[in-house]
């Protein structure tokens, strides 16, 4: 059983590497500096023969996303990292009518008021 699992993992890694290299070659042929892919459940940011290869893995199983900052740097992030930092409804309530908020926070309604 262990040998079978090791072979399957090795086969999957080889397939993923072939996919990444093929995607990078296609981007290079098209004159692109990089390529963004997804859906193969293997997140990665790496350079392949001078092409930036980015894969966000997947949103359903791993809840990963790629984010590009204002300086052009691309990083991988788990949704759980952001979710932990989101304000609660209770924390948002005092801001609802705050005049200094550039984009007003929408009014929070309970299910009973809908």
C-alpha positions as CSV (number, residue, x, y, z in Angstrom):
1,X,0.0,0.0,0.0
2,X,2.8,2.5,0.9
3,X,4.6,1.9,-2.4
4,X,1.3,2.4,-4.3
5,X,0.7,5.7,-2.5
6,X,4.3,6.9,-3.1
7,X,4.0,6.1,-6.8
8,X,0.6,7.9,-7.1
9,X,2.0,11.0,-5.3
10,X,5.1,10.9,-7.5
11,X,2.9,10.6,-10.6
12,X,0.8,13.6,-9.5
13,X,3.9,15.7,-8.9
14,X,5.3,14.8,-12.3
15,X,2.0,15.7,-14.0
16,X,1.8,19.0,-12.1
17,X,5.4,19.9,-13.1
18,X,4.7,19.1,-16.7
19,X,1.6,21.3,-16.6
20,X,3.5,24.2,-15.0
21,X,6.3,24.0,-17.6
22,X,3.9,23.8,-20.5
23,X,1.9,26.8,-19.2
24,X,5.1,28.8,-18.8
25,X,6.3,27.9,-22.3
26,X,2.9,28.9,-23.8
27,X,3.2,32.3,-21.9
28,X,6.7,32.8,-23.2
29,X,5.6,32.0,-26.8
30,X,2.8,34.6,-26.4
31,X,5.4,37.2,-25.3
32,X,4.0,37.3,-21.7
33,X,6.1,37.9,-18.6
34,X,3.9,35.5,-16.6
35,X,0.9,33.4,-16.4
36,X,-1.9,32.9,-13.8
37,X,-3.5,29.5,-13.5
38,X,-5.8,27.7,-11.1
39,X,-8.0,24.7,-10.5
40,X,-5.3,22.0,-10.2
41,X,-5.3,22.2,-6.4
42,X,-1.6,22.9,-6.3
43,X,-0.8,26.5,-5.4
44,X,2.5,27.9,-6.5
45,X,4.4,31.1,-7.4
46,X,7.7,30.4,-9.1
47,X,9.8,31.4,-12.0
48,X,10.1,28.9,-14.9
49,X,12.7,29.9,-17.5
50,X,12.1,33.6,-17.0
51,X,8.3,33.4,-16.8
52,X,6.4,34.0,-13.6
53,X,4.1,31.1,-13.0
54,X,1.3,31.7,-10.5
55,X,-1.4,29.1,-9.6
56,X,-4.0,29.9,-6.9
57,X,-4.6,26.2,-6.3
58,X,-8.4,26.3,-5.7
59,X,-11.0,28.3,-3.9
60,X,-13.3,25.4,-2.8
61,X,-10.9,23.0,-1.0
62,X,-8.0,25.2,0.2
63,X,-9.7,28.6,-0.1
64,X,-6.6,30.2,-1.6
65,X,-6.3,33.3,-3.7
66,X,-3.6,35.3,-5.4
67,X,-3.3,39.0,-4.5
68,X,-1.2,41.5,-6.3
69,X,-0.1,44.5,-4.2
70,X,0.3,48.1,-5.5
71,X,4.0,47.4,-6.2
72,X,3.2,44.4,-8.4
73,X,4.2,41.7,-6.0
74,X,1.9,38.6,-6.1
75,X,1.4,36.6,-3.0
76,X,-0.8,33.6,-2.0
77,X,-3.3,34.0,0.8
78,X,-5.7,31.7,2.7
79,X,-9.3,33.0,3.2
80,X,-9.0,32.0,6.8
81,X,-6.2,34.7,7.3
82,X,-8.6,37.4,6.1
83,X,-11.7,36.1,7.8
84,X,-10.0,36.2,11.1
85,X,-9.4,40.0,10.6
86,X,-12.9,41.0,9.3
87,X,-14.9,43.2,11.7
88,X,-17.9,41.7,13.3
89,X,-21.4,43.2,12.9
90,X,-21.1,44.6,16.4
91,X,-17.8,46.3,15.5
92,X,-19.3,47.8,12.2
93,X,-22.5,49.2,13.9
94,X,-20.9,52.4,15.3
95,X,-19.4,53.2,11.9
96,X,-22.7,53.1,10.1
97,X,-23.4,56.8,10.3
98,X,-19.8,58.1,10.8
99,X,-19.3,61.1,8.6
100,X,-15.6,60.5,8.0
101,X,-16.1,57.2,6.2
102,X,-15.5,57.7,2.5
103,X,-17.7,54.7,1.5
104,X,-20.5,54.4,4.1
105,X,-20.9,51.0,5.6
106,X,-24.3,49.6,4.5
107,X,-27.0,49.5,7.1
108,X,-27.0,46.2,8.8
109,X,-30.4,44.6,9.0
110,X,-31.4,41.6,11.0
111,X,-33.2,38.7,9.3
112,X,-36.5,39.8,11.1
113,X,-36.4,43.3,9.5
114,X,-36.2,42.0,5.9
